[in-house]
């Protein structure tokens, strides 16, 4: 048995270290370490509740809209204020813009460049993939970055700026738009869709989103060929390296639901969980955070509405600043794979039934979600009624408790708020990577990534296993959101 410490990881938002116990060239046991404490939950105590709209987005520079949305939902729930349809659609578009940008940034700048490492130099596909996906210098970077920059103009139009907008408020958005700006939104989405259909998929978005089984995906790849598009290049590499056999985790999935639509606020992507291959409703009251292996003052597992964040760097059994959230005492994977599985997309259901949660399926679900979302964004932009309000105003915030649940790009994000005597008494945040990268709990149960890393092996001549990089990146970690 030997100990291998990998970190800090590059191309990750924040600090991450992974400790691996290796046996005969494979991971026997893993511990995932979040080495940087941030403490936003403690910063917010004693503040005016509206201050959460200012502080929460500063948690992260790449998913700040998700934090804004969760905070706004929590405040709206406490205030009892509803959102008009324009505000709903605008908020959905702002969040979807950020989530799509995150999905594609992960694919083009974080995930695919790992296949240009020297360890793959002898592979027959290496030269073409290196030319296309080499970090910074690759052709794909030159194609993707201008498209991403243009997409983010949607946030500028609807929210004033990105990141850290204050436009998302309880009851809607602060910025109504004019007819010329609505036309600009439609133009941006049309141009961005052309980028996706030309470079990423090489096919109409509806063709991709309608793929209904693993066999249909295989037939599509066989018909198009491995060099047809960036999507087909990923699929071809995945088949070569058996990425569908890498990084299988707990096979328990969770989504809070996201993108409410219509008067009924029905989410575009449904809320729920999948455990033991059964779809079940989500009971958020069953969430508890365990700190037995975190650098926190020892305490019993608590529901986040009653949670504590008291740092203790000397905690004897601690090895991470990340808490261990559990649902009914169980680890849960969250992210695009969970969202599409719980929403019932037939391709993802079939892929998970075959091989569970793994590297290929996580990336596949992320790209599929992009193909699904963009047409919905086009419909939302068409549906904006410029003569109607974008926000309803409440009558002030009472004392009490509330929660804001949303789906960020990386998965389920929750803000639990308690207000007493007009100020924040308690504020607890559980981010998607807190779920996925959690340490062991009091029962010794490893977190999802810790489970997924077991069995990862070294290629010949390797010291730093690229298989570990693929597994870690398949979750698209955001470590600055993880620790509070």
N, C-alpha and C positions, 0 to 999 in steps of 0.2 A: 504494500500500500504506500502511495506517495501523495504528497499534498501539492497542488498546483493552484496558484493564486493568479487570476486574470483581472486586470484592471489598472488604471481606469479605462473603461471602454471608450473608444472614439465613436463619433457619429451617434451619440446618445445625448438626449437633453438632460443634463445634470450628471451627477457622480454615481458610478456603479462599480462594484467589485464582486467577483464571484470566486468563492473558495471551493475547489474540487478535490475530492479524495479519489485518486486514480488507482485502478487495479487492472493489470494486464492490458494497459492501453485504453481503458474505458472508464467513464465516470461511475464510481460506485456510490457516491453521496455528494450532494451539493448544498452549499449555503450561500444565499444571495444577500449581499451586504449593501445597504443604503448608507453611505458614510457621512452624509451632510445633513445636519439638523437645521430646520428653517423656522418653525414655530409660528406660522400665521394664526393658528387657532388661539394661541395665547396673546398675540398682538391684538386680536379683535375683541378680547374681553374688555368690558367697560366702555366700549365705543358706542356711538349712536348707531342704531341698526342700519341706517342708510349708508354708513361708512363701509359696510360690507361690499357695496357696489364699486367702491374705489379700491379697497385692499385686495379683494378676492381675485380680480383679473391679474394682479401683479404676481400671483403665485407662479405664473408661467408666461413665457413670451411666445409660445407657439399654439397654445390651446386656451388663450385668455377668454375667448368668447364663451367657451364651455363653462368656465368658472363664473363669468358674468351671468350666464343664463341660470345656473343653479342657484346663485345668490338671489337673482330676481324672482325665481319661482318660490324660494323660501319666504321672501318678504311678501310676495303677492298672496301666498297662502295664509300668512298671519293677518294681513290687511283685509283679506276677503275680496280682492279686486279681480275682475275678469279682464280678458284681453279681446279687443275687437279683431275681426277677421284680417284687416290690413296689418295690424300689429303681429298677429299670429304668423301670417305669411312672410312678413319682413324678417321677423325673428328667425323663422325657419331657414330663410335664405342666408342670413348672416351666419348661422351655425353651420349650415350645410357647406357654405363656402370654405369655412375654416376646416371642417372635417375632410372635405375633398382635398384641399391643399395639403393637409397632414398625410392623408393616405398616399398621395402621389409623391410627396417629398420622401416619405418612408421608402417607397418602391424605387424611385430613381436615384436618390442621394444616399440612402442608408443601407438598403437591403441588397440591391443588385451589384453595387461595387465590390461586395465580398467575393463575387465569382471571378473577379479579375486578379485575385491574389496569386502569387507565384506557385502555391501548392497545386493549382489547377493548370499549370503551364503545359502539361503533357496531354491535356484533354483535346480532342479534335475540334471542339467548339470554342476553345479559349481565345484564339486570335480575334474572331468576330465579336465575341462578347466583350473583350477588353477594349476594342475599338469603340464599341457602342456605349459601354457603361463604366469605363474607367473614371474614378472620382475626379471631379472638376473638369478634366480634359475630354471626357467622352462625348460622342455625338449626341447622346440622349440628354445630357445636361444642357447642351446648347438649344435643343428643341424644347425641353421642359420648362426651364426657368422663365423665358419670356411668357409662356402660356400661363404659368402660375402667377406671375406678376399681374398679368391682365385680369385673371380671375379675381384676384384680391381687390380690384377696383370696385367690385360689387359691395364689399364691406365699406369702402370709402363712400360710396353713394348712399347706402342705407344706414350706416353707423358712424360716419364722419372720419374714422380712422381705424387702423388695425396695427398692432394689438392694443389692448387696454381701452376699448371704447366705453363710454358711459351712456351710449344710446339705448342699451337694453335695460329696461326699468320694469318694476312691478306694473302690470297692466299694459305692456306693449313696448313700443319704441318711440323715441323722442323726435325722430325726424320723418316728417311726411315728405314725399317727393313730388316733383313736377312731371309733366308729360314727356319732356325731353329726357329726363333722367330714367323714366320707365323704358323709353326707347333704347337708351344706352344699356340698361340691364339686359334687354333682349339681345342686343348686338353682341355683348360680351359673352353671353351664354351660347349664342350661335357659333361664335368664333372658337370658344373653348371646346364645344362639342366637335368641331371639325378637327381640332388637335387630337382629341381622344380617338376619333374614328380613323384618323390617318396614321397616327404613330403608335398609340397604346394598344388599340384593339385591331386596327385594320378591318373594321366591320361596323355596321350600324349598332348603336347602343342597344336597341331593342333585340337585335340578334344575339348579343351577349347575355342580356338579362333573361332571355327566354330559354337559355340552355337548361334542360330539365333533369339531366342525370349525368353520372360519370361517363357513361357510354356516349352520350351526346357530346360531352366535352372532348372525349378522345376522338370521336368522328370529326369534330370541328378541327382539331389540331392536325389530324391526318390529311384532311382536305386542304387546309391552308399551308401547312408546312412549317418547320421550326424557325424559319427566318422571315415569316410573313409580317410579324409585328412584335412589339415588346412583350405583349401578353403571351404570344406563342413561344418566344424565346425563353421566357420564364418557365412555361410548362415543359418545354423540351429539356431544359437543364434539370428541372425537378424530377423528370422521369429518369434521366441519366444517373442522378445522385440519390434516388429513392427518398426524396424529401417528405413524401407521404408516410414514411416510416420513422421520421426523425421528430423528436420533441413532443411525443404524445404525453398528455398530462392527465388530469383527474377525470376528464370527460363529464364534468358537471358545469353547466353553462347558465349565465344570468344576463338579463337585459332589463333596464328600467323603462324601456320604451322611449321613443323620441319622435319629434316633428308632429305635434298635434295638428289635426285638420278638422275644419268645419265647426259648427256649433257644438257638436258632441265632443270635440277635442280628441277624437280618435287618433292614436299615434300611427304614423306611417309604418314604423317598425314597432312591433308589438312588445309589450311588457310580459315578462314571465321567466321561468327557469326550465331547464331540461336536466333531469337526473335519472340515471338508470334507464336512459332512452325514453323517458316519459316526459311529456310537456305538462307543466304544472303552473298554477298561479304563483306569483311572487308575494311572500309575506315579509315586508320590510321590517316588521317588528321582530323577526327572528334573527336580524343581523346583530352581531356582537364583535367587539374588538378585543383580542387577546394581546397582552403585552408581556407574556412570560419570557419571550426571547428578544424583546426590544430593549433599548437603553432608556427605559421608562421606569418610574416608581412602580413597584410591584402592586398589582391590583387584580381583582377578579375580572373576567370578561364582562364588558358593559355594552349595552346598546348605545349607539353614538349620541342619542338625545340626552344621555346621562354620562357621556364619556369624559375622560380626563386626559390631558396631555401634560405630564409633569416629567421633564427630562431627568435622567439619572445615568450619566456616563459611566458610573461604576457598577451598574447592574451586573451581577455575577454571571447570570445565564444569558445576558443580552449579546447580540452580535450585529444588530442593525437598528437604525433609527426608524425603520418601518414597523408599524403595528401589524397584527395578523387578523384581518377581518374574516369572519366566518358566517355562514348562513346555516342555522340549525347545527352549528358545530362542524360544518363541512366547508372545504375549500371550494371556490367557484372561479371558473375562468370567465373573463369578460372581454369584449371587443367585437369587431365586425363579424367574426365567425359566430359568436354567440347571438348577435343581433339577427343575422340572416337565418340561423338555425331556428331560433325561437319564433321568428316571423314566418317560418315555414317555406322558405325558398326551396324548391325541389332539388336543385343541383346541390346545395349545401347539405340538405338532409341526407341525400344519397351518399355524398362524400364522407360525411361524419359517420353514417351507418357502416361504411366500409372500413374506415381507418381512424375514426375519432378526431380529437383535436390535435393537429400536428402542423409542421412548418408549411407544407404546401397548402393545406386547407385554410390556414389563417391568411396567407397572402392572397389566395384565390378569392376568399370572401371580401377582402378589402377592395380588390379591383372590381369585383361584381357589384359591390355597393356603390362605387363611383358610377358605373353604367346605369344603375337604377335611379340614383339621386338626380343626375343632371336633367333628365326629362321632367321630373317633378319640379325642379327649380324653374324650368321654363314655364310650366303651368302656373306656379305661384306668381311669377313675374307678370304673366298675362292677366291674372285674377286680381291684381291690385286695383282697387277702386279709389281713384285719387280724390274723389269728393267726400270720402268717408274718413273717420278718425283712425289714427294709428295707435292711439293709447287711451285707456280709461284711467282716470285718477281716483285714488282711494280717499278715505277720510282720516287717515292717520294710522300709525302703527300702535296697536294695543300690546300689553304684556301677554306673554304666552309662548307656545312652542310651535315650530313649523319645520318643514323639510322641503328642499328642492332637489328633485331627482331628474337627471338628464343623462343622455348618452353622448360622451365626447368621442372623438375619433377612436381612442384606445379602449373605450368601454364605459362602464357604469360609474357615474360621478354623483356623489350625494353631499349636500350641505345641510346639516342639522343645526337649527337656530333656536336659542332660548333668550327671551327678552324679559327683563324684570326692572321695574322702576324706570322704564324708558331707555335702558341701555342694554347692551348684549351681556347676558349673564354667562352664556356658554355658546361656543361655536365649534362644531366638529366637522371635519372634512374627510371623506374616504374617496380617494381617487382611483381610477381604473388600475394603475400600476401598483397601488397599495394592495389590491386584491391579487393581482397576478404575480407580484414579486414579494409577497409576504414571507416572513420567516416562519419557523416552526411555532406551533401553539403549545398550550399546556399539556396536550396529549401527545406531543412529539410529532404531530402531523405536519409534514413539509408543505410549503406553499406551492402553487401551481408550477412556477418556473423551476423550483427545486425538484419537483417530481419529473418535469419534462426533460431535465438535463441528465437524468440517470440513464446510462447506456451509451451516451455520446462518446464517439471514439476518435482516436488520432489517425490521420492519414500518414502514410509512410514519410518519414523525415520531418514530421511536424513536432514542434514544441508547444505552440499555442494552437489548440484544436479549432479549426475553422467551423467544425460542426457545432461547437458551442456558440460561436458567433451567430450562425444561422438561427439557432433555437432562440437565443436571447432576442435577436432582432425581429423574429417572427411576431413577437408581442408588441413591437414598436414602443419600447419603454420611454416614459417621461418621468425621470427621477425627481425633478424639482417639484412635481405635483404630489409625489409619493409620501413625503415626510413632513408632518406638521405637528 
